[in-house]
Amino acid sequence: MPNSPLITKSKDFALDIIKVCNYVKQNKKESVLTNQLIRSGTSIGANIREAFYGHGSADFIAKLQIALKECSESEYWIELLIESGYYDNKEILYKCIEIKKLLISSINTAKSNKTN
């Protein structure tokens, strides 16, 4: 598997998401938002890994775009948890935004390499 910061950061993010969701479920007794967040937050890394084993550049780009959609959804759920008072550490939000920026950059690079 390629040694990619995107792969590493997305896996670390997934592990952080699991911890955040477990904390909120146990301490705030909230499960609707956390169930959504755990699904989307762990899906990012799974789609990134799939991208690296895709069938050509079009499949690679498509999988990264799915990961970007999941990342954007995760950002939304994290914002809701923070703004509703269920969770107050914004570090997880900053990590999500960083991954989103990396995904956008990777997609743009892959698209420009595809057309060259």
C-alpha positions in Angstrom: 0.0 0.0 0.0 1.4 3.4 -0.8 2.8 5.4 2.0 0.4 8.3 1.7 -0.3 11.0 4.3 -4.0 10.8 3.2 -4.1 7.1 4.1 -2.5 7.7 7.5 -4.5 10.8 8.4 -7.8 9.3 7.4 -7.1 6.1 9.5 -6.1 8.3 12.5 -9.2 10.4 12.0 -11.4 7.2 11.9 -9.9 6.1 15.2 -10.5 9.6 16.7 -14.1 9.5 15.4 -14.7 6.2 17.2 -13.4 7.7 20.4 -15.5 10.9 20.1 -18.6 8.9 19.3 -18.1 6.5 22.2 -17.5 9.5 24.6 -20.7 11.3 23.4 -22.8 8.1 23.6 -21.6 7.2 27.1 -21.5 10.7 28.6 -24.2 12.6 26.8 -26.5 9.7 26.0 -26.8 10.8 22.4 -26.8 8.3 19.6 -28.6 9.7 16.5 -25.8 12.1 15.6 -23.0 9.8 16.6 -24.4 6.9 14.6 -24.3 9.1 11.5 -20.9 10.4 12.3 -19.3 7.0 12.9 -20.6 5.8 9.6 -19.4 8.7 7.5 -16.2 9.3 9.5 -14.9 5.8 9.2 -16.0 5.6 5.5 -13.5 8.3 4.5 -10.4 6.1 5.0 -12.1 3.0 3.6 -12.8 4.9 0.3 -9.3 6.3 0.2 -7.8 2.8 0.5 -10.1 1.6 -2.2 -8.9 4.4 -4.4 -5.3 3.2 -4.3 -6.4 -0.1 -5.6 -8.8 1.2 -8.2 -9.1 0.2 -11.8 -7.3 3.1 -13.4 -7.3 6.9 -12.9 -11.1 7.3 -13.4 -11.8 4.8 -10.6 -9.2 6.4 -8.4 -10.8 9.8 -8.8 -14.3 8.5 -8.3 -13.3 6.8 -5.0 -11.6 10.0 -3.7 -14.7 12.0 -4.6 -16.8 9.6 -2.5 -14.3 10.0 0.3 -14.7 13.8 -0.1 -18.5 13.5 0.2 -18.2 11.4 3.3 -15.7 13.9 4.7 -18.1 16.8 4.1 -20.9 14.9 5.7 -18.7 14.1 8.7 -17.8 17.8 9.0 -21.6 18.6 9.2 -22.2 16.0 12.0 -19.2 17.3 13.9 -20.4 20.8 13.6 -23.8 19.7 15.0 -22.2 17.9 17.9 -20.2 21.0 18.8 -22.9 23.6 18.2 -25.5 21.6 20.2 -23.1 21.3 23.2 -22.7 17.5 23.0 -18.9 17.9 22.3 -16.6 20.8 22.9 -13.2 19.9 21.5 -12.9 21.4 18.0 -9.7 19.5 17.3 -11.7 16.8 15.5 -13.3 19.4 13.3 -9.9 20.8 12.3 -8.6 17.3 11.5 -11.7 16.8 9.3 -11.1 20.1 7.5 -7.4 19.1 6.9 -8.4 15.8 5.3 -11.0 17.6 3.2 -8.3 20.0 1.9 -6.0 17.0 1.2 -8.7 15.2 -0.7 -9.6 18.3 -2.8 -5.9 18.7 -3.7 -5.5 15.0 -4.5 -8.5 15.0 -6.7 -7.4 18.1 -8.6 -3.9 16.7 -9.1 -5.3 13.4 -10.3 -7.6 15.1 -12.7 -4.9 17.3 -14.1 -2.6 14.3 -14.5 -5.3 12.4 -16.3 -5.8 15.1 -18.9 -2.0 15.6 -19.5 
